[in-house]
């Protein structure tokens, strides 16, 4: 899906409703913003384990949050 938007004089851009709905981005949700080469990446900020959804004892590994329990499971693979 490709939708063009212009940046306003304050540097803001509106994320189209269709995209917000598809990615379950709600008002006041936090987004990570970073660049990759010449691209700007917007990513919904997640505060839970990427595997099980646990929100406690999280460790950042390669920009992914993983809980200690899932790390232990991965070590046994």
Secondary structure by P-SEA (a helix, b strand, c coil): cbbbbbbcccccccccaaaaaaacccccbbbbbbbcccbbbbbccccccccccccccccccccccccaaaaaaaaac
